[in-house]
Amino acid sequence: MPNDDLSILSSVRGMRNRLAHDYSHVNRAIVWETISDGIEELDRIAKDYIEKRGLE
């Protein structure tokens, strides 16, 4: 997996941890912006991962 993809997944994990463990301090605007701007890239990474491993 390319380093850029790993960096994105690391950021996803960080946001998940924030949402799960520090929900009361989450900025909803940042969450919405992240989802809106990043979902296509995350979709690409997931599809690439599935395709490379023959999991379709």
Phi and psi restraints in degrees (range 20) as a CNS / XPLOR table:
assign (resid 1 and name C) (resid 2 and name N)
       (resid 2 and name CA) (resid 2 and name C) 1.0 -60.6 20.0 2
assign (resid 2 and name N) (resid 2 and name CA)
       (resid 2 and name C) (resid 3 and name N) 1.0 151.3 20.0 2
assign (resid 2 and name C) (resid 3 and name N)
       (resid 3 and name CA) (resid 3 and name C) 1.0 -58.5 20.0 2
assign (resid 3 and name N) (resid 3 and name CA)
       (resid 3 and name C) (resid 4 and name N) 1.0 -35.9 20.0 2
assign (resid 3 and name C) (resid 4 and name N)
       (resid 4 and name CA) (resid 4 and name C) 1.0 -61.9 20.0 2
assign (resid 4 and name N) (resid 4 and name CA)
       (resid 4 and name C) (resid 5 and name N) 1.0 -41.4 20.0 2
assign (resid 4 and name C) (resid 5 and name N)
       (resid 5 and name CA) (resid 5 and name C) 1.0 -66.0 20.0 2
assign (resid 5 and name N) (resid 5 and name CA)
       (resid 5 and name C) (resid 6 and name N) 1.0 -40.1 20.0 2
assign (resid 5 and name C) (resid 6 and name N)
       (resid 6 and name CA) (resid 6 and name C) 1.0 -63.6 20.0 2
assign (resid 6 and name N) (resid 6 and name CA)
       (resid 6 and name C) (resid 7 and name N) 1.0 -37.9 20.0 2
assign (resid 6 and name C) (resid 7 and name N)
       (resid 7 and name CA) (resid 7 and name C) 1.0 -64.4 20.0 2
assign (resid 7 and name N) (resid 7 and name CA)
       (resid 7 and name C) (resid 8 and name N) 1.0 -41.8 20.0 2
assign (resid 7 and name C) (resid 8 and name N)
       (resid 8 and name CA) (resid 8 and name C) 1.0 -64.0 20.0 2
assign (resid 8 and name N) (resid 8 and name CA)
       (resid 8 and name C) (resid 9 and name N) 1.0 -45.0 20.0 2
assign (resid 8 and name C) (resid 9 and name N)
       (resid 9 and name CA) (resid 9 and name C) 1.0 -65.1 20.0 2
assign (resid 9 and name N) (resid 9 and name CA)
       (resid 9 and name C) (resid 10 and name N) 1.0 -33.7 20.0 2
assign (resid 9 and name C) (resid 10 and name N)
       (resid 10 and name CA) (resid 10 and name C) 1.0 -64.3 20.0 2
assign (resid 10 and name N) (resid 10 and name CA)
       (resid 10 and name C) (resid 11 and name N) 1.0 -40.2 20.0 2
assign (resid 10 and name C) (resid 11 and name N)
       (resid 11 and name CA) (resid 11 and name C) 1.0 -65.7 20.0 2
assign (resid 11 and name N) (resid 11 and name CA)
       (resid 11 and name C) (resid 12 and name N) 1.0 -38.8 20.0 2
assign (resid 11 and name C) (resid 12 and name N)
       (resid 12 and name CA) (resid 12 and name C) 1.0 -61.4 20.0 2
assign (resid 12 and name N) (resid 12 and name CA)
       (resid 12 and name C) (resid 13 and name N) 1.0 -44.8 20.0 2
assign (resid 12 and name C) (resid 13 and name N)
       (resid 13 and name CA) (resid 13 and name C) 1.0 -61.9 20.0 2
assign (resid 13 and name N) (resid 13 and name CA)
       (resid 13 and name C) (resid 14 and name N) 1.0 -41.1 20.0 2
assign (resid 13 and name C) (resid 14 and name N)
       (resid 14 and name CA) (resid 14 and name C) 1.0 -62.7 20.0 2
assign (resid 14 and name N) (resid 14 and name CA)
       (resid 14 and name C) (resid 15 and name N) 1.0 -42.1 20.0 2
assign (resid 14 and name C) (resid 15 and name N)
       (resid 15 and name CA) (resid 15 and name C) 1.0 -67.4 20.0 2
assign (resid 15 and name N) (resid 15 and name CA)
       (resid 15 and name C) (resid 16 and name N) 1.0 -39.8 20.0 2
assign (resid 15 and name C) (resid 16 and name N)
       (resid 16 and name CA) (resid 16 and name C) 1.0 -59.3 20.0 2
assign (resid 16 and name N) (resid 16 and name CA)
       (resid 16 and name C) (resid 17 and name N) 1.0 -43.9 20.0 2
assign (resid 16 and name C) (resid 17 and name N)
       (resid 17 and name CA) (resid 17 and name C) 1.0 -63.0 20.0 2
assign (resid 17 and name N) (resid 17 and name CA)
       (resid 17 and name C) (resid 18 and name N) 1.0 -41.4 20.0 2
assign (resid 17 and name C) (resid 18 and name N)
       (resid 18 and name CA) (resid 18 and name C) 1.0 -63.0 20.0 2
assign (resid 18 and name N) (resid 18 and name CA)
       (resid 18 and name C) (resid 19 and name N) 1.0 -44.9 20.0 2
assign (resid 18 and name C) (resid 19 and name N)
       (resid 19 and name CA) (resid 19 and name C) 1.0 -63.6 20.0 2
assign (resid 19 and name N) (resid 19 and name CA)
       (resid 19 and name C) (resid 20 and name N) 1.0 -38.8 20.0 2
assign (resid 19 and name C) (resid 20 and name N)
       (resid 20 and name CA) (resid 20 and name C) 1.0 -78.1 20.0 2
assign (resid 20 and name N) (resid 20 and name CA)
       (resid 20 and name C) (resid 21 and name N) 1.0 -34.3 20.0 2
assign (resid 20 and name C) (resid 21 and name N)
       (resid 21 and name CA) (resid 21 and name C) 1.0 -113.5 20.0 2
assign (resid 21 and name N) (resid 21 and name CA)
       (resid 21 and name C) (resid 22 and name N) 1.0 -14.2 20.0 2
assign (resid 21 and name C) (resid 22 and name N)
       (resid 22 and name CA) (resid 22 and name C) 1.0 -138.5 20.0 2
assign (resid 22 and name N) (resid 22 and name CA)
       (resid 22 and name C) (resid 23 and name N) 1.0 40.1 20.0 2
assign (resid 22 and name C) (resid 23 and name N)
       (resid 23 and name CA) (resid 23 and name C) 1.0 -55.8 20.0 2
assign (resid 23 and name N) (resid 23 and name CA)
       (resid 23 and name C) (resid 24 and name N) 1.0 -35.4 20.0 2
assign (resid 23 and name C) (resid 24 and name N)
       (resid 24 and name CA) (resid 24 and name C) 1.0 -67.7 20.0 2
assign (resid 24 and name N) (resid 24 and name CA)
       (resid 24 and name C) (resid 25 and name N) 1.0 -14.5 20.0 2
assign (resid 24 and name C) (resid 25 and name N)
       (resid 25 and name CA) (resid 25 and name C) 1.0 -110.5 20.0 2
assign (resid 25 and name N) (resid 25 and name CA)
       (resid 25 and name C) (resid 26 and name N) 1.0 17.3 20.0 2
assign (resid 25 and name C) (resid 26 and name N)
       (resid 26 and name CA) (resid 26 and name C) 1.0 -82.9 20.0 2
assign (resid 26 and name N) (resid 26 and name CA)
       (resid 26 and name C) (resid 27 and name N) 1.0 133.9 20.0 2
assign (resid 26 and name C) (resid 27 and name N)
       (resid 27 and name CA) (resid 27 and name C) 1.0 -88.6 20.0 2
assign (resid 27 and name N) (resid 27 and name CA)
       (resid 27 and name C) (resid 28 and name N) 1.0 108.5 20.0 2
assign (resid 27 and name C) (resid 28 and name N)
       (resid 28 and name CA) (resid 28 and name C) 1.0 -61.8 20.0 2
assign (resid 28 and name N) (resid 28 and name CA)
       (resid 28 and name C) (resid 29 and name N) 1.0 -32.2 20.0 2
assign (resid 28 and name C) (resid 29 and name N)
       (resid 29 and name CA) (resid 29 and name C) 1.0 -64.5 20.0 2
assign (resid 29 and name N) (resid 29 and name CA)
       (resid 29 and name C) (resid 30 and name N) 1.0 -39.5 20.0 2
assign (resid 29 and name C) (resid 30 and name N)
       (resid 30 and name CA) (resid 30 and name C) 1.0 -67.4 20.0 2
assign (resid 30 and name N) (resid 30 and name CA)
       (resid 30 and name C) (resid 31 and name N) 1.0 -41.5 20.0 2
assign (resid 30 and name C) (resid 31 and name N)
       (resid 31 and name CA) (resid 31 and name C) 1.0 -61.2 20.0 2
assign (resid 31 and name N) (resid 31 and name CA)
       (resid 31 and name C) (resid 32 and name N) 1.0 -47.4 20.0 2
assign (resid 31 and name C) (resid 32 and name N)
       (resid 32 and name CA) (resid 32 and name C) 1.0 -62.7 20.0 2
assign (resid 32 and name N) (resid 32 and name CA)
       (resid 32 and name C) (resid 33 and name N) 1.0 -44.2 20.0 2
assign (resid 32 and name C) (resid 33 and name N)
       (resid 33 and name CA) (resid 33 and name C) 1.0 -61.2 20.0 2
assign (resid 33 and name N) (resid 33 and name CA)
       (resid 33 and name C) (resid 34 and name N) 1.0 -42.4 20.0 2
assign (resid 33 and name C) (resid 34 and name N)
       (resid 34 and name CA) (resid 34 and name C) 1.0 -63.0 20.0 2
assign (resid 34 and name N) (resid 34 and name CA)
       (resid 34 and name C) (resid 35 and name N) 1.0 -44.4 20.0 2
assign (resid 34 and name C) (resid 35 and name N)
       (resid 35 and name CA) (resid 35 and name C) 1.0 -64.9 20.0 2
assign (resid 35 and name N) (resid 35 and name CA)
       (resid 35 and name C) (resid 36 and name N) 1.0 -48.6 20.0 2
assign (resid 35 and name C) (resid 36 and name N)
       (resid 36 and name CA) (resid 36 and name C) 1.0 -61.7 20.0 2
assign (resid 36 and name N) (resid 36 and name CA)
       (resid 36 and name C) (resid 37 and name N) 1.0 -42.0 20.0 2
assign (resid 36 and name C) (resid 37 and name N)
       (resid 37 and name CA) (resid 37 and name C) 1.0 -87.1 20.0 2
assign (resid 37 and name N) (resid 37 and name CA)
       (resid 37 and name C) (resid 38 and name N) 1.0 -22.1 20.0 2
assign (resid 37 and name C) (resid 38 and name N)
       (resid 38 and name CA) (resid 38 and name C) 1.0 -110.4 20.0 2
assign (resid 38 and name N) (resid 38 and name CA)
       (resid 38 and name C) (resid 39 and name N) 1.0 -5.8 20.0 2
assign (resid 38 and name C) (resid 39 and name N)
       (resid 39 and name CA) (resid 39 and name C) 1.0 -66.3 20.0 2
assign (resid 39 and name N) (resid 39 and name CA)
       (resid 39 and name C) (resid 40 and name N) 1.0 -35.9 20.0 2
assign (resid 39 and name C) (resid 40 and name N)
       (resid 40 and name CA) (resid 40 and name C) 1.0 -65.6 20.0 2
assign (resid 40 and name N) (resid 40 and name CA)
       (resid 40 and name C) (resid 41 and name N) 1.0 -40.3 20.0 2
assign (resid 40 and name C) (resid 41 and name N)
       (resid 41 and name CA) (resid 41 and name C) 1.0 -67.1 20.0 2
assign (resid 41 and name N) (resid 41 and name CA)
       (resid 41 and name C) (resid 42 and name N) 1.0 -41.7 20.0 2
assign (resid 41 and name C) (resid 42 and name N)
       (resid 42 and name CA) (resid 42 and name C) 1.0 -65.0 20.0 2
assign (resid 42 and name N) (resid 42 and name CA)
       (resid 42 and name C) (resid 43 and name N) 1.0 -39.0 20.0 2
assign (resid 42 and name C) (resid 43 and name N)
       (resid 43 and name CA) (resid 43 and name C) 1.0 -61.5 20.0 2
assign (resid 43 and name N) (resid 43 and name CA)
       (resid 43 and name C) (resid 44 and name N) 1.0 -43.7 20.0 2
assign (resid 43 and name C) (resid 44 and name N)
       (resid 44 and name CA) (resid 44 and name C) 1.0 -61.1 20.0 2
assign (resid 44 and name N) (resid 44 and name CA)
       (resid 44 and name C) (resid 45 and name N) 1.0 -45.0 20.0 2
assign (resid 44 and name C) (resid 45 and name N)
       (resid 45 and name CA) (resid 45 and name C) 1.0 -61.9 20.0 2
assign (resid 45 and name N) (resid 45 and name CA)
       (resid 45 and name C) (resid 46 and name N) 1.0 -45.1 20.0 2
assign (resid 45 and name C) (resid 46 and name N)
       (resid 46 and name CA) (resid 46 and name C) 1.0 -63.6 20.0 2
assign (resid 46 and name N) (resid 46 and name CA)
       (resid 46 and name C) (resid 47 and name N) 1.0 -44.7 20.0 2
assign (resid 46 and name C) (resid 47 and name N)
       (resid 47 and name CA) (resid 47 and name C) 1.0 -64.5 20.0 2
assign (resid 47 and name N) (resid 47 and name CA)
       (resid 47 and name C) (resid 48 and name N) 1.0 -40.2 20.0 2
assign (resid 47 and name C) (resid 48 and name N)
       (resid 48 and name CA) (resid 48 and name C) 1.0 -63.1 20.0 2
assign (resid 48 and name N) (resid 48 and name CA)
       (resid 48 and name C) (resid 49 and name N) 1.0 -44.0 20.0 2
assign (resid 48 and name C) (resid 49 and name N)
       (resid 49 and name CA) (resid 49 and name C) 1.0 -60.1 20.0 2
assign (resid 49 and name N) (resid 49 and name CA)
       (resid 49 and name C) (resid 50 and name N) 1.0 -47.0 20.0 2
assign (resid 49 and name C) (resid 50 and name N)
       (resid 50 and name CA) (resid 50 and name C) 1.0 -63.6 20.0 2
assign (resid 50 and name N) (resid 50 and name CA)
       (resid 50 and name C) (resid 51 and name N) 1.0 -45.7 20.0 2
assign (resid 50 and name C) (resid 51 and name N)
       (resid 51 and name CA) (resid 51 and name C) 1.0 -63.1 20.0 2
assign (resid 51 and name N) (resid 51 and name CA)
       (resid 51 and name C) (resid 52 and name N) 1.0 -45.3 20.0 2
assign (resid 51 and name C) (resid 52 and name N)
       (resid 52 and name CA) (resid 52 and name C) 1.0 -64.5 20.0 2
assign (resid 52 and name N) (resid 52 and name CA)
       (resid 52 and name C) (resid 53 and name N) 1.0 -24.2 20.0 2
assign (resid 52 and name C) (resid 53 and name N)
       (resid 53 and name CA) (resid 53 and name C) 1.0 -104.3 20.0 2
assign (resid 53 and name N) (resid 53 and name CA)
       (resid 53 and name C) (resid 54 and name N) 1.0 4.7 20.0 2
assign (resid 53 and name C) (resid 54 and name N)
       (resid 54 and name CA) (resid 54 and name C) 1.0 61.9 20.0 2
assign (resid 54 and name N) (resid 54 and name CA)
       (resid 54 and name C) (resid 55 and name N) 1.0 37.4 20.0 2
assign (resid 54 and name C) (resid 55 and name N)
       (resid 55 and name CA) (resid 55 and name C) 1.0 -96.0 20.0 2
assign (resid 55 and name N) (resid 55 and name CA)
       (resid 55 and name C) (resid 56 and name N) 1.0 9.4 20.0 2
